[in-house]
Amino acid sequence: MVNKTNSQVLQQESNPNTLSISQLRKDFKDRVIAPKDAEYDKARTLFYGGMDRHPAVIIRVKDVDDVVRVVNLARETGLPLAIRSGGHSVAGHSIADNGIVLDLAGMRDLQIDVRGQTAWAEAGLTAGEYTTAAAAHGLATGFGDTGSVGIGGLTTGGGVGYLVRKYGLTIDDLLAAEVVTADGQVLRVDADTNPDLFWAIRGGGGNFGVVTRFQFRLHKVDSVYGGMLFLPATADVIASFMSLAESAPEELSAIANVMPAPPMPFLPAEQHGKLVIMAMLVYVGDAAEGERVIAPFRALATPLVDMVKPMQYPEIYPPEQDEYHPVAASHTMFVDRIDRSVAEVILTHLRSSTAMMAVAQLRPLGGAMARVPVDATAFAHRKSRIMVNVAALYQNPEDKATYETWVADFAEALKQSDGGAYVNFLGEDGAVRIRAAYPGRTWDRLREIKARYDPDNLFRLNQNIPPTNGK
Ligand SMILES: Cc1cc2nc3c(=O)[nH]c(=O)nc-3n(C[C@H](O)[C@H](O)[C@H](O)COP(=O)(O)OP(=O)(O)OC[C@H]3O[C@@H](n4cnc5c(N)ncnc54)[C@H](O)[C@@H]3O)c2cc1C
């Protein structure tokens, strides 16, 4: 079966440089999904809704040889190539309209060296799957705040999560990786082997090749003291919360979501829709000590709901609904402080929102993440104090402009001296914002490495770093 609408190139069975869908089915067997296949619509769905992209073919690779073949296929046919691991791209980069999707979801092998406290993980694993498997040995590597996010995209962008202040970014625990480059080579990268590429994949996103396997350091993390704490969101409570979180011991990482209270069954009905802080707290260490550290947060106001307790670390990733595909407008940024006046700005903007859900997510940074030198990895925001993501979730695609304007105005009102951006939370924000993700010398260095490993910009469906040769 040849797809007649999506790609001229894929139809040309007589051209030795191209392949047809029927040929792909011979080569990749049941791992090929084409537009007329029953699984096609599900396979082209990403976490975020509102993106209706139609790839010419999706290939579910099973091993590194498959990855090489798909990379070669994309290079030889000239078709756009999208790399998909967990499918949580905020910009929707992991599905290529009229192109090839290299889908790593079938590559989920995980080899844990318990004594050595390291693990080799294939890129198709999700943060939740890895975390659950590692926890069986009382071990953990820090990923993000959501279990279904893929380790492929999360790690190559940096990885900011519940262990960030204690153990740093995900890339700070990356020891080595296996990368398929644009010319189809399989390279091992680590501090001594291809160190330039190892530097670039730690924050440079999917620009440099397909990472098939990551080797991570594991930490002894058994039970933690953590969970969800709901507080009423007044300016004083927000400012004090942030001040406490920033000065807390590094064992504590926190995320404060300031938002109208969602109609969750455990929240009193009279609170639904009122502005609250939905905080996620994780203290890595002794429960009694964790309780002592978290006591001042509890004392900021009478908690609306308090679910902070001793728990196994994977419990921080609750089950998710497969069918949840929100449409969102969002903006990511860093700020230096959230004092009372900044908190007022947050509350004013949230009150003005007509979105189904509006949120200002505040993530205090610092600790281990900040001790890594700025130029040690392609993630260069080591000195940034607080990451802020503002977002509006909505249903009707026609409202896109309204919510994008609301988000842009909100972000503008929050702007302080730190002009950086975290690449993994960028949407279709454009070149200026990609540049903000890679400030100063980081940008030049990334472009040079890009020219060395991907001079024709084969890997361009991403927050793109053009090679120095200008392609
Ligand atoms: C609900 C939600 C919560 C999030 N929470 C956090 C968080 O707490 N912390 C955080 O740091 N980030 C977070 N993110 C952002 C997340 O890290 C990025 O969206 C990331 O790109 C998702 O990775 P993925 O593999 O799921 O995505 P995909 O959509 O599969 O991939 C996204 C992009 O990453 C690149 N990529 C993916 N896999 C590979 C690979 N194997 N080799 C090379 N390049 C690859 C490609 O350029 C691809 O287009 C969150 C995102 C969502 C939607």
PDBQT file of the ligand as one rigid body, heavy atoms in Angstrom, charges set to zero:
ROOT
HETATM    1  C1  LIG A 501       2.849  17.325  31.163  1.00  0.00    +0.000 C 
HETATM    2  C2  LIG A 501       4.300  17.687  30.984  1.00  0.00    +0.000 A 
HETATM    3  C3  LIG A 501       5.098  17.791  32.089  1.00  0.00    +0.000 A 
HETATM    4  C4  LIG A 501       6.446  18.124  31.968  1.00  0.00    +0.000 A 
HETATM    5  N1  LIG A 501       7.217  18.235  33.085  1.00  0.00    +0.000 NA
HETATM    6  C5  LIG A 501       8.536  18.473  32.970  1.00  0.00    +0.000 A 
HETATM    7  C6  LIG A 501       9.368  18.553  34.114  1.00  0.00    +0.000 A 
HETATM    8  O1  LIG A 501       8.904  18.456  35.247  1.00  0.00    +0.000 OA
HETATM    9  N2  LIG A 501      10.684  18.786  33.929  1.00  0.00    +0.000 N 
HETATM   10  C7  LIG A 501      11.234  18.926  32.697  1.00  0.00    +0.000 A 
HETATM   11  O2  LIG A 501      12.446  19.098  32.607  1.00  0.00    +0.000 OA
HETATM   12  N3  LIG A 501      10.468  18.885  31.587  1.00  0.00    +0.000 NA
HETATM   13  C8  LIG A 501       9.137  18.672  31.696  1.00  0.00    +0.000 A 
HETATM   14  N4  LIG A 501       8.357  18.648  30.581  1.00  0.00    +0.000 N 
HETATM   15  C9  LIG A 501       8.942  18.974  29.282  1.00  0.00    +0.000 C 
HETATM   16  C10 LIG A 501       9.532  17.722  28.648  1.00  0.00    +0.000 C 
HETATM   17  O3  LIG A 501      10.797  17.467  29.221  1.00  0.00    +0.000 OA
HETATM   18  C11 LIG A 501       9.709  17.943  27.138  1.00  0.00    +0.000 C 
HETATM   19  O4  LIG A 501       8.459  18.175  26.555  1.00  0.00    +0.000 OA
HETATM   20  C12 LIG A 501      10.396  16.737  26.498  1.00  0.00    +0.000 C 
HETATM   21  O5  LIG A 501      10.829  17.076  25.205  1.00  0.00    +0.000 OA
HETATM   22  C13 LIG A 501       9.463  15.562  26.432  1.00  0.00    +0.000 C 
HETATM   23  O6  LIG A 501      10.165  14.405  26.105  1.00  0.00    +0.000 OA
HETATM   24  P1  LIG A 501       9.410  13.225  25.338  1.00  0.00    +0.000 P 
HETATM   25  O7  LIG A 501      10.409  12.201  25.011  1.00  0.00    +0.000 OA
HETATM   26  O8  LIG A 501       8.197  12.855  26.097  1.00  0.00    +0.000 OA
HETATM   27  O9  LIG A 501       8.928  14.022  24.070  1.00  0.00    +0.000 OA
HETATM   28  P2  LIG A 501       8.907  13.758  22.471  1.00  0.00    +0.000 P 
HETATM   29  O10 LIG A 501       7.736  14.557  22.019  1.00  0.00    +0.000 OA
HETATM   30  O11 LIG A 501       8.925  12.316  22.182  1.00  0.00    +0.000 OA
HETATM   31  O12 LIG A 501      10.230  14.421  22.022  1.00  0.00    +0.000 OA
HETATM   32  C14 LIG A 501      10.396  15.810  22.045  1.00  0.00    +0.000 C 
HETATM   33  C15 LIG A 501      11.651  16.188  21.309  1.00  0.00    +0.000 C 
HETATM   34  O13 LIG A 501      12.786  15.735  22.039  1.00  0.00    +0.000 OA
HETATM   35  C16 LIG A 501      13.782  15.267  21.142  1.00  0.00    +0.000 C 
HETATM   36  N5  LIG A 501      13.994  13.845  21.436  1.00  0.00    +0.000 N 
HETATM   37  C17 LIG A 501      13.113  12.976  21.974  1.00  0.00    +0.000 A 
HETATM   38  N6  LIG A 501      13.675  11.788  22.123  1.00  0.00    +0.000 NA
HETATM   39  C18 LIG A 501      14.933  11.881  21.658  1.00  0.00    +0.000 A 
HETATM   40  C19 LIG A 501      15.996  10.969  21.531  1.00  0.00    +0.000 A 
HETATM   41  N7  LIG A 501      15.873   9.701  21.923  1.00  0.00    +0.000 N 
HETATM   42  N8  LIG A 501      17.156  11.397  20.986  1.00  0.00    +0.000 NA
HETATM   43  C20 LIG A 501      17.288  12.684  20.587  1.00  0.00    +0.000 A 
HETATM   44  N9  LIG A 501      16.305  13.588  20.682  1.00  0.00    +0.000 NA
HETATM   45  C21 LIG A 501      15.143  13.193  21.219  1.00  0.00    +0.000 A 
HETATM   46  C22 LIG A 501      13.262  15.501  19.743  1.00  0.00    +0.000 C 
HETATM   47  O14 LIG A 501      13.748  16.741  19.274  1.00  0.00    +0.000 OA
HETATM   48  C23 LIG A 501      11.771  15.582  19.938  1.00  0.00    +0.000 C 
HETATM   49  O15 LIG A 501      11.125  16.404  18.989  1.00  0.00    +0.000 OA
HETATM   50  C24 LIG A 501       6.996  18.344  30.689  1.00  0.00    +0.000 A 
HETATM   51  C25 LIG A 501       6.183  18.253  29.549  1.00  0.00    +0.000 A 
HETATM   52  C26 LIG A 501       4.846  17.922  29.700  1.00  0.00    +0.000 A 
HETATM   53  C27 LIG A 501       3.978  17.846  28.483  1.00  0.00    +0.000 C 
ENDROOT
TORSDOF 0
